[in-house]
């Protein structure tokens, strides 16, 4: 059944909004973005371009962007995932990613605490 978690709704909207925005940006027409909410967290899965293995360790670093050729006004500042990580960790949870080029990406949030 449903499980309520203890979290700041505005901050969790910010985290999920960032993950969804990135997923939509990197998923071509005809692809899909799926959000699944479960007991202690959530998952954002896309069928987009995927992420190079060598880029995965840097995704949550401040100001890091996978494609340095993209302009800041079209490619973001490189802060969204770093902020998402800080917000998730401030809730005592963790955020992670699994991906491979051409296979999309799966961002997971786990460890949110149940409401009391």
C-alpha positions in Angstrom: 0.0 0.0 0.0 0.9 3.7 0.0 3.9 4.7 2.2 4.3 8.4 3.2 7.8 9.7 3.5 9.2 12.5 5.5 10.5 15.1 3.0 10.3 18.7 2.1 7.8 18.7 -0.8 9.3 21.8 -2.5 12.8 20.3 -2.4 11.6 16.9 -3.7 9.7 18.7 -6.5 13.0 20.5 -7.4 14.9 17.2 -7.5 12.3 15.3 -9.5 11.8 18.3 -11.8 15.5 18.4 -12.5 15.7 14.6 -13.2 12.6 14.9 -15.5 13.9 17.9 -17.3 17.2 16.1 -18.1 15.4 12.9 -19.1 13.1 14.8 -21.5 16.1 16.8 -22.9 18.1 13.7 -23.7 15.2 11.5 -25.0 14.4 11.7 -28.7 10.9 11.9 -30.1 9.2 8.6 -29.8 11.2 7.7 -26.7 9.8 7.5 -23.2 10.4 8.9 -19.7 8.9 6.9 -16.8 8.7 8.0 -13.2 8.1 5.3 -10.6 7.5 6.1 -6.9 8.1 3.3 -4.5 8.4 2.8 -0.7 11.5 4.8 0.1 12.1 6.7 -3.0 11.6 7.2 -6.8 13.1 6.3 -10.1 13.3 8.3 -13.3 13.9 6.1 -16.4 14.4 7.3 -20.0 15.0 5.6 -23.3 17.4 8.4 -24.4 20.9 8.6 -25.6 22.4 7.3 -22.4 25.6 8.4 -20.6 29.2 7.4 -21.4 30.7 5.1 -18.7 33.6 7.6 -18.2 31.1 10.4 -17.5 29.1 8.6 -14.8 31.5 9.4 -11.9 31.2 13.1 -12.7 27.5 13.6 -13.2 26.9 15.0 -9.7 29.9 17.3 -9.7 29.3 21.0 -9.6 29.6 22.7 -13.0 30.4 19.5 -14.8 28.7 18.9 -18.1 29.0 15.8 -20.3 29.0 17.9 -23.5 31.3 20.9 -23.0 30.5 22.1 -26.5 26.9 22.9 -25.5 26.4 26.6 -24.7 25.3 27.4 -21.1 22.0 28.9 -22.4 21.1 25.6 -24.0 22.9 23.1 -22.0 22.4 24.2 -18.4 24.9 25.4 -15.9 26.1 22.0 -14.6 24.5 22.6 -11.2 21.2 20.7 -11.4 22.4 17.2 -10.5 24.9 18.5 -7.9 22.0 20.4 -6.2 19.7 17.4 -6.5 22.4 15.2 -4.8 22.8 17.7 -2.0 19.0 17.9 -1.5 18.5 14.2 -1.5 21.4 13.7 0.9 20.0 16.4 3.2 17.0 14.1 3.6 19.3 11.3 4.7 18.8 9.5 1.3 21.0 8.8 -1.7 20.8 9.4 -5.4 22.4 7.3 -8.1 22.4 6.6 -11.8 22.9 3.6 -14.1 23.3 4.1 -17.8 25.1 3.1 -21.0 25.4 4.8 -24.3 22.3 4.1 -26.5 20.5 2.5 -23.6 18.9 5.5 -21.7 19.5 6.3 -18.1 17.9 5.4 -14.8 18.2 7.8 -11.9 17.2 6.4 -8.5 16.5 8.0 -5.1 16.5 5.6 -2.2 16.5 5.8 1.6 13.8 8.5 2.2 12.5 8.0 5.8 8.9 7.0 6.4 6.7 9.6 8.1 6.0 9.0 11.7 
